[in-house]
Amino acid sequence: MMKLELVALAIWMASILGGECKVVQFIFGDSLSDVGNNMHLSKSLAQASLPWYGIDFGNGLPNGRFTNGRTVADIIGDSTGLPRPPAFLDPSLTDDLILENGVNYASGGGGILNETGGYFIQRLSLNKQIELFQGTQRMIINKIGEEKSRKFFQESQYVVALGSNDFINNYLMPVYSDSWKYNDQTFIAYLMDTLEGQLRKLHGMGARELIVFGLGPMGCIPLQRVLSTTGECQEKTNKLALAFNGASSKLLDKLSNKLANASFKFGDAYDVVNDVISNPYKYGFNNSDSPCCSFGQIRPALTCLPASTLCEDRSKYVFWDEYHPSDSANELIAKELIKKFGFKRVDGTKPPASAPSPALAHSPALAPSPEG
């Protein structure tokens, strides 16, 4: 009997050690995808570590997401059956967790360019995020060996979602030298040259299924509106977003055709987000030009603070703060992107329950949703 038990144990262990690795995500991005990395950058000024961030997520405490609930990446991953990758800088991250869930390297204030977001003091640029990914690869190779690691990383899915900070917190700010060294065309060319090198590097490290998400109408975020003289969207900023998207789409097509076994796609979300902002009532919102979390009449309030005032109904606001969409907007954007790009589930399970209940999103005095 003991021998049978030992044989069974040996077979089970062999199946675990030699079995198929899960399909996971590796996410590279900025504050729209950050799930806690900047919380562990003690000197960073780009933080979502104070109330009311996270009020509609889990226990309602700040978790590093720059919104009241989930990110678009959270929702797309949930809907396609992919696990939510933990933040790279989470102290509890282990090689087993990486094999099970992947990793999220996204960092608030980060950009394609190293110089972007410099006044935040600490942030992870895309180059730094890729450098950290190299360290992750070494860890996994030490855990399961070269051959299985190669298969694991080639079968994983990759998301790259940066670029807005390269404009809003670099090129469009006179304090940065890029604002006077380049014009619109040469700056976008500089971004594309840099991004091409970064994507080629990721391909060399095993990335085969990769999507780069484009920019939304960043001239319509509350911060850009309040800095304009009319309170309307800043069309110059929106035109830069469209030019970036056009150049990025061409770059992804080129790389997908040139790089071996590469399926590199460009995810253009501009029209989806623009329609939500332009026609909020069509989608169940009643405000798309100001933040739900604001510091009285003081605008712009660059972050949401414990002393800030929240809107009466968080589910009716497109924007959570001056920069970032609300959970409700993120859910709608994610669903539209899933529909537009035909994202399929990687398993046979059903999607989880969705958004925070609107009934729980009316006042900070009410308990947060258990979802998240």
N, C-alpha and C positions, 0 to 999 in steps of 0.2 A: 504493500500500500504506500509506504514511504517512497519507494522508487518511482511509482506512478506519479506521486505528487511532485517529485523532483523533476521528472521528465516534463510534466505539464508546465511547471514553473519555467523550465529552460525554453520550452516552445514559446511561452508567453513573452519572455524576455527577448528572444530572438525576433519576435514579431514587432516588438516595440523598437528595438535597436535598428532593425533592417527595414522597417515599414515605410510607407509613404509619408513625407512631410506635408503638413498643411499648406494650403495656399494662403499667404499673408500679404499685408501691405507694408511698404516702406514709403513714408510720407515726408516730403521736403516742402517747406512752406514758410509763411509768415504768420501774423496774428490771426488770420482767418482760419488757420489750421492748428495753431498752437494748442496743445492740451496740457501744458504745465511746465514746459522747459524753462520759460523765463522766470517762473516762480523760484527756480533754483539758481538763477543768476542774480546774486545778491546786490550787485551794483546797477542792475538794469533799471532804467526809468520807464521802460515799456512793460507795465505790469497789469495783471488782472487778478491781483491777490487780495483785494479788499471787497467787502460788500458794496454793491449788490451783484457783482459778477457771480454767476452760477446759481442764482436764486431758484431757477426752475430746473435744476439738474441734481439728481440724487438727493443728498441731504440738504441742499440749498446753500452750502458753503462755497466760497471761491475755490476753484479747482485748476485755475490757469487758463481756462477758455475765456476769450475776450467777448463774451456774450452772456445772456441770461440762461442759456440752455446748451444745446448741441451745436456743433459746427456742421457745415455741409458735408465734410468728409465723414463725420460720425454717421450721418443719416444715410449717405450713399453706401457706406460699408455695411451698416445694419440691414439695409434693403437688399443688398447683394450677397448676404451671408458671410461677409468677411469680418473677422474679429477686429475690435478697436485696438489699434496699436498704442501702447503706452508711451509716454514721453521718454526720450533717451536719457534725460537727466534725473528721472525718477530713481531715488536711491534703492527701490525694491526691484529694479530691473535685473533679470538674470538671463543666462543663455537659454534656459528652458522656456522662459516667458517670450523671448524673441522667436524661438522656434514655433511657439504656440500662437503668438499674436502679432509678430512683426514689430516695427519701431516707428515712432513719429519724431522727427528731428525739427519740426517747424518751430520757428522762434519769432515772436512779436518784434517788429522793427527790422527784421532781416530782409535782404534783397538779393538780387542776382549779382550785384556789384558789392565788393568788399567795403567800399566807402559809404554805402547807403545806410542811413539811420545812425550816423556817428554820434549825434547828440543824445541818443539813448544810452550811451556809454557801453553797455553790454548788450549784445544780441548775436545771434548765430547767422552769418551770411550763408548763402548757398554753398560757397566753397568750403566753409567750416562744417556745414552739415554733411557734405560729401566726405570730408576728412573723418568725421565721426563714424560715418557708414563704413569706411575702410576698417576702423577699429572693430566695429561690429562683425565684419566678415572674418577678421582674425580670430575673434572669440568663438564664432560658430565653427570655423575650420578646426580649432583646437578641440571642440566638443564632438563633432561627428565626422571629421576627416574631409580631405580635399574633394573627393568625388561626390559625396552626398551633399556637401556644401554648395558645389557648383550647380547641382540639380535644384537644390532648395532656392538659391538666389535667382536662377533662370526661370523658375516657375512662379516666383513671387510677382506681385503687381506693384507698380511704382507710380506715385503721384508727385508731380512738381507743380506748385501753385504759388508763385511769387511774381513780383513785378510792380505792384502798386506803390510800394515804398520807394522804389527806384525813381519814381516821379514825385510823389507827394512829400517824401522825406529825403529828397536829394535834388533832382533836376529842377524842380519848381521852387526851390528855396535858395535865395541868393547867398546864404551862408556857405553853401557847398560850391566848390570850384567847378564841378561838372555843369553848374547852371550857366557859367560864362565861357567855359572851354568848348561847349558843343552847341549846335542848333538842334532843332527837333529831329531832323533827318539823321545827322551824324550821331546823335545820342542813341537813337533806336538802333543804328548800325552797330554801335559799341555794345549795346545790350545783347544784340543777336550774336555777335562774335563771341562774347563771353558765354552766353547760354549754350551755344553750339559746343564749345570746348567742354562745358560741364556735362552736357548730355552724352557726348562721346565718351567721357570718362565713366559715366554710369553704365553705359553699354559695355565698356571694357571690363567692368566689375560684375557683369552678369545680367543687367537690366534688359529684358526683352519685351515685356508688356508694360508700356509706359504711356501715361497721359499727362500732357502739360495743359493746365487750365489757363485760359486767357483772362483778361481784365474785364470787369464790368464798367458801367458808366461812373468812373470814380469822381468825375466833376459834379456828381449829384449827391455825394455823401454829405451829411449835415455840415461837416467842417468846411467843405468847399463852398457850400451855399452861404454860410454865415460870413465867410471871408469875401464874398462877392458884394458888389454895391447894390444889387437888386434882390438878393435872396434866391435867385434862380440858379440853375445848374451852370457850371463854368464850362462853356463849350470848348474852349481851348484844351482843357484837361481831358474832356471826353474824346476829342479828336486824337489826342496822343494815345489814349487807350485803344481806339480803333486802329491806329497805325501800328501799334505794338502787336495787336492781335493778327493783323494781316501779315506782318513780317514773321511772327511766330508760326503761323499756319504753314507758310512756305518752307520755313526751316524744318518743321516736323515732317512734312512731305519728303523733303530732300533726304533727311536722315533715315526715314523709314525705308526709302528705296536703296540707300547706299550701304547701310549697316547690316551685317549678317543676321538673319533671323529676327530682325527688329520689327515690332509692331508699335511704332511711336505715333500717337494720335494727339491732335490738338482739340481741346474742349472749349469751344467758343460759347461762353455764357452771357455775352453782352446783351443780346436781344431779350433773353429771358429776364434778366435783372432789370433792364431798361423798361420793359413792359410793366413789371411789378411797380416800379417807381412812378411811371407815367400814369398808370391806371390802377391805383391802390384799391379802389372800391370794387373793381372787377374781381379782385382776389380776396376780398374780405377784410382789407385794411382800411383805416380811416386817416392814417398819417404816414407820409413817405418823405417828409422834408425836415423833420426835427427828431432829436433823440428821445427815447423813452426815459432814459436816465439823464437828468440834467441838474446843474447846480443853480437853481433859481433862474434869474434873468441873466446870469453871467454866461456869455457865450463867446468863443467856444470853451467849454469845459473839457479839457483834453482827456480826462478819464472819468469813470464813474466812481464816486466816493461815498463813504457811509453817510455823509451829510447831504448827499444828493437827494433830489425828489424824483420819485418814479411816476410814470404816467398811470392813469387810472386802470387801463387794460393793456397789459403788455402784449397780448395776442393781436392787437389792432395796430401796432407800430411796426413799420418795416425796419427801422433802425433802433438798435439798443443804445448805442452811444454815438459820439460824433463820427466814428469811423466804421463801426461794425453792425451787420444785420442782427436782428432779433432771432430767437429760436424759431418763431413762426415763419419768418421770412426765409430762414435757412432751410426749413422743411419744404416750403413751397419751391424754392430754387432747386433743392436736391431732387425733388420729384420731377420737376420739369427737365432737369439734366438727364435723369435716368430714362425718361421717356424719349428725349431728343437723341441720346446716344445709344439707346437700346442696351443699357447695361443688364447683363444676365446674372442670376444667382449662381454662386459657385457650388452650392449644395442643394439638397432637395427640400430644405426646411422652409417654413413660411416666415415672412418678415415679422419682426417683433412689433409690439404695440408702439404707436408713434408718439405724437407730440405731447408736451405738457397740456393738461386740460385747460381750456380757456377759463373755466370756472375757478381755477387755481392761479390764474395769471392776472388777477385784478389788483392786488394790493400786497405790499411786502409784509403785511401783518398776517396774511394767510399762509398756511403751510405750503412748501414747494411740492411740485409733482414728484411722485416716486420714480418716474421714468428718468432715464439717463444712465 
